[in-house]
């Protein structure tokens, strides 16, 4: 009798569990509804779903991922050592040596436009692209952008249309999304690894000036640089760029440049042949917990404006010192680097909407983005004459030049960009120094510098700024 009762109770319990699962499953699916479309994100429910394969997706995506090989010719003096280990030159000539490196790339246009990392091709003389079917093409470098660590190559495929990846909308990327990483790790050949998005908007990774990385635990190794990070729809989520590793191999922490920045750089390369980054004309600091509490926020978010560039885009839009920028184009920001990145994904002339907290009230302020004003790297002056800076190449610091050089756009003064060999100025200054004053007179422009140097008294009291440290002294000629 007891056995029959036990079996009956067990059967009833199984039926109750099945009924609960049947009722809960639709609710879970409804909660899993994505915010950026009609795609439902679900955890696998059955053994059959767990055993599903990525093979069809990889077959579609893999042909658009390529291997990138570069060659760099290095010249070195012909130096030998004698019996006692002393070095001596064998002659006046130099010896050439070829360095090879490898990486990955992604085809983004059927006519052969390919994106890779700048550090993959940096300093190279020749570029070779190998497709997934082993065909080889010499490539032309269209654009190399060190600031974002992206480079754009072009191969000539004639009338053929190559398979290319579409860009994903990275605004919809969430932590936990499945992704695949494709590339050529260690030169072993095209390899696919899987993982998830571990984090978004990583701005504290010192890989490039415009850091706003997607983090993934998909295995990424040396050689994967420039390869594709794709979602389960076969769209490009990002370009794999860096790993965090103590050993040099994958530790499950990889970083990819979001596709929105990739698209901006590729479009600029193809259409203009150069990239001009828009500028907000503001400087700010992150919000701490104490600041958030004082502002009436329930958590630290946003960037407090500490400085507004006069007649810059922010000033023209009415932004003020002390304003708290919470979001740009509907996307929250937590530091100045994130704000800078999101602005740089737009083109000059476009309008961005900033959500600003001022005097306890939120308001929307439209800012028309514009290139930073002022001199560029092309506007350099070589100083000549009888003075301490003879042989130094200088430029008047401007927001645009500072942006190009990766410096603070709000810096002013005359920057030393280069010093000729054997020039007298090498005893006084080095590249990166800022000339602050001469004979007690503040130097802000090239004109002021030239006027100060024209006073040929044979004695100059100078003050320079080197890495944030003031150096002063007197030079007698």
N, C-alpha and C positions, 0 to 999 in steps of 0.2 A: 504494500500500500504506500509506504514511504517513498519507494523508488518512483512510483507513478506520479506522486505529488511533486517530487523534485523535478522530473522531466517536464511536467506541466508548467511549473513556475519558470523553469529555464526557457521554455518556448515563449511564454508570455513576455519575459524580459527581453528576449531577442527582438520580438515584434515591436515592443515599445521603443527600443533603441533605433530600429529601422525607421519607425514613424517620426521620431525626433529628427533624425538626419534628413528625412525627406522634407520636413517642414523648415528646417534651418537653412538648407542649401540655397533655396531661392533668395532668402534674406541676405545671406553672405554675398551672393552674386550681386545683389542690388547695391550693397555697401561697397563692393569692389569696383563699381562703375567708375571709369576714369573721368577726370575733370576736363581733359583736353580732347575729347572725342567720344565716339561710341564704342571704343575698344574696351572690353571687360577683361580685367586682370584677375586670374584665378589661380589658386593653389591646385596642383593636380589632385583629383579625387579618387582615381582608380589606378590599379596596376598598369592597365593599358596606357593611361595618360602619362604615367611616370616613365614608361618605356618608349615614349615618343622620341623620334630622332631629329637632329638638326640638319641632317644630310641634305634635304631639298633646299633649305635656306643657304647652306654653304655652297651648293652647286650654283646658285644664282649670284652669290656675292663674290666668290673667290676670283672669277675672271677680272674683276675690277680692281684687284689688289696686286701690286707689282713689286718687284725687287729693284732697288736703286743702287748702282755701283758707281763709285767716284774714283778719280785718279788725281793725285796732287804731286807735282814735281817740286822737290825740295833741293835747293843748292846749298852745299856746305864746302868749307875750305878743305883742301887735301892736307891733313895733318897726320904725322906719324910720330912714334916714340922711339928714342934710341935705346941702347942697351941698359942705360940707367933709368929708363922710364920717363926721360924728359921729352916734352912735346916739341916738334919742329915742323915747319911747313916744307912740303916737297916741291912747291913751285907756286907761281903766281895765280894759277887757275883754280877753278872750283870743280867739285864733283856733283853730278846730279843723281838724285835718288827718287824713285817713284813710291809714293805711299798710296795704298788702296784702303777704302773703307766701304761699308755696306749699310743699307737701311731698307726701308720699305716706302711705298707710296700708294696713293689712291687715285684712280681715274675718275674725274668728276665731269668730263665732257667727252662725248663720242669722238671728237676730232683730235683727241690726244692731250688734253690738259690734265696735268697730274700735280697733286699736292704732296709734299713731304715736309720733314722738319728742316729748318735752316741749319741746325748743327750736323745734319747728315751730309750736306753739300758744302759747308763752309770752307772756303779757301781752295776748293777743287778746281782743276783745269778742264776735266772731261767728265761727262755724265752718261751713264749707260743704263737704260731701262730694260728689264727683262720681264715679259708678260708671263702669265700663269701657264701658257702653252709653250714657253721657252723661246719665243721669238724675241730678238734683241733689236733695240733701236737706240741710236745716239740721240741725246736730248739737249734741248736749248734751255738755258736758265732765263725765265721771263722776269721773275721778281724774287729777291731774297730779303726777308724782313726779320732782322735779328730781334726786334722788340717783341714780336709774338712768337718767335722761333718757328716760323713757317716759310716755305719756299715753294714757288710754282715753276714747274717744268713743262715743256711742250715737245711732243714727238710728232714726226710727220708720218701719218699712216695713209696718205693719199686719199682715195675715195672711200676707204673702209670706215665703218662706224664701230668704235670700240664699246664694249659694255661699260657703263658708268653707274656710279651710285647716286641716289638722290639724297638731299639733306633732310635729316630729321628735324622736327621742331623741338629744340632742346628746352623750351619753356615747359614742356610736358614731361621731361625726364624726372623720375622719382627714385629715391633710395629704395632698392629692392628690385628694380627693373632688370630683367635678364639681358645680357649683352654677350657678344662674341668679339674676340680680338683676333685679327688676322695680320700676319706679317712674316718676316723672315728672321727668326731669332738665331743668333750665332751663325748665320749663313747656312743652316741645315736645309733650307727650302721652305716653301710656304707652309705655315702651320696655323691651326685654328685652336683657340682655347675659349672656354666659356666661364662666365661668372655673373656677378650682379653689379649694379651701381652701388658703391659703398657710401658715397657722399657726393654732394654737389657744391659748387661755388667755393672751392678751396682756393683762398687768396694768399695763404701764408706759405706757399711753395715757391722758393726763390729760383725758378727756372727761367722765367721771362718777365719783362716789365709789365705785361698785361696778363696777370695770373688770375684765372677764374676757372680752375680745372674741375673736371669730373673725375672722381676717384673710383677705381674698380678693383675687384679682387681677381679678375681674369688674369692668368699668368702672362706677364709681359717681361721680356728679357732684352738685352742688347741686340740690336738688329731689328726689333719690332718698331723702333722709332720711325714715325711717318706712316705707320700702318693704320688700318681701319678699326674703329670700335663701332659695331653696328648693333641695332636692336633686332627684335624678332620679326620685324617687317622688312628687314634687309636695307634699312636706311642708315646713312652715316650719322652717328651720334657724336663722334669726335675723332681726332687724330691722336694716336698714342704717342706720348712725348717723353715721359720720364718715369722712373721707378724709385721707390724708397727702399734702399737695400744696403746692408752692411757688408755683404759678401760679393755683390755685383750681379747676383741672380735674383729671381723673383721671390719676394716675400709676401706676395698677395696685396701689395700696395702700389698700384699703377695710376698714372695721371694722364688725362687726355684733354686736348684743347677742344672746347665745344664747337659743334658744327656751325653755329651762328658766326663765330669769329673766322672760321675757315672760309665760309662763304664770302664774308666781307673782303678778305685778303685776295681770294681767287678772283672775285669780280673786279677788284681794283687792278689786279695784274693783267687781266684779259682786256679790260675796257680802257684803262688809263695808262697802264704800264708802270704805275707808281701808286703808292698809297699815301693819302693825306688824311690824317686822323682828326676827327672833330674834337672840339675842346669845349668844356663847360665854363672855364674861366673862374673856377672856385677852388678853394683849398679847405680841407676839413679834417676832423678827427673822429674816431669811433666813439660810440656812446658806451659809457661804463654803467654798471648797475646803479651807482649813486646818481649819475646824471639822469638815467632813465626814471628813477624814482622822483627826482626833482621836476622832471618834465611831465609827470603824471602817467608814465608808461608802465605797463605791467612787466616789461622785459626789455633788455638792452637791444635796440634796433636803430639803424639810421646813422647818418653822418652829420655832425654839427659843423656848419660853415664858420671857419675861423678867418677867412680872408676872401675878398671878392676883387678880381682883377678889373681895374677901371676901364670902362667901355668894352669889356668882354661880353660874351654871350649871357653869362649869368647876371651881370650888372644891367645889361639892356633889358633882361626879362624881369628885373625888379627883385632879385634875390638879395638878401641882406646878411651881414655878419650876425651870427647867433641863430639863424634859421636852422631847423633840423630837417634834413632831407630823409624821408622815410622810404621812398621808393622812386624808381624811374621806370616809366612806361608800365606801371603796375607790378613791378618786380622789386621785392624788398632788397635793401642794401644794408650791409653791416660794417663796411669800412670804405675808405677812399679808393682802394684798389678795385673793389667790386663796382663802385660807381663809375670809375674811370673806364673799366672794361666794357660795361654795358653801353656807355656813351660811344665808345670806339667801335661798336658793332654797327653803328649808324653811319650815314654819309653826311659830309658838310652840306648845310642847307636844309636838312631834315629837321623836324620839330619833335622834341621829346617832352613828355609831360612828367614833371617832378611833383610828387606828393610831399608837401612841406608842412611842418608843424611850426606855427608862429603864434606866440602869445596864447598858447593853449588851444588854438584852433587849427584844424587841418584845412589846407587849401591846395588846389591844383594850379601849378604855374607852368606855362608853356615856354620852353627855351629853344630858340632857333640855333642849332649847332653850327659852329664855324671853325675853320682852321685856326690854330694859334697864330697871332700876328708876329711880325718881325723878321729879322735876318735868319738865313739858313746856313747850312754848312758850306754853301757856295760863296757866301759873303765873307771871305777870309782876307786878312791883310798881313803882309809880311813887313815887319818893322825894320827900317834901315836907318843909318846915320850913326852919330857918335853919342851913344847913351847905353845904359845897362841892359836894355832889352833888344839890342841889335841881333837879328837872326831869329827872333821869336815870331811865330805866326799867331795872330790873335783874332778874336771876333767879339763883337758887341753882343752880350747875352740878351736874348729875347725869349719869349715863351716858345716860339717855334723851334729855335736852335736848341733850347734846353730840352724840349720834348724829343728831338732827334738824337740828342746825346744821352738821354735818360737821366737828366738832372731836374731839379726843382724848377718848374716854369716861372715861379715868382722870384727867382734869383735875378739880381742885376749886377752890372759891372762888366769888365773886359776880361774875357776868358783866354788863357793861353792854350791853343789847340795843338801846337807842334813847335819844336825847337830844332833848328838846323844843326847838323853835326859840326863841331869845331866853332860854333858861334859863341860869342862872349856871354850871351844870355843863358847858356847852359849852366853857368856858375850861379845864376840868380834864381831862375824859375824852371819849372818843368810842366809838361802838359797836364792840364786840369787845374792849375793855379788860377786864381782870380786876382787881378791887380786892383787893390782897393784905394790906395792913395799915393801921391807923389808930392814930397815937400809939404805935407800937411793938407794938400788939396784933394778932396774926394774925387775919385775917377769913376764915372758911371757910363761914359760913352767913349767911342774911339776919338771923337773930336777933342774931348777933355784930356784924353791921354796924350794925343799929339801936341796939344798946346803945352802941357806940362813938360814933355820931353824936349820941346824946342828951346827951353831955357837952358842953354849950354853953359853951366857954371862949373862943370867938372866935378860936381858933388850933388848926389841925389839921396834924399831920405825917402825910402820906399816902404810900403806895407802891402803884403799879399795875404791871401786866404788859401791855405792848403789843407784840404780834407777837414774843413771846419775849424782849423787852428790858425790864429793870426801870427804872422811872422813879419817882423820889422827890422830894419837896419839901414845903414848908410853905405852907399857905394861911391868910391872916388875913382875917377878915370884920369 
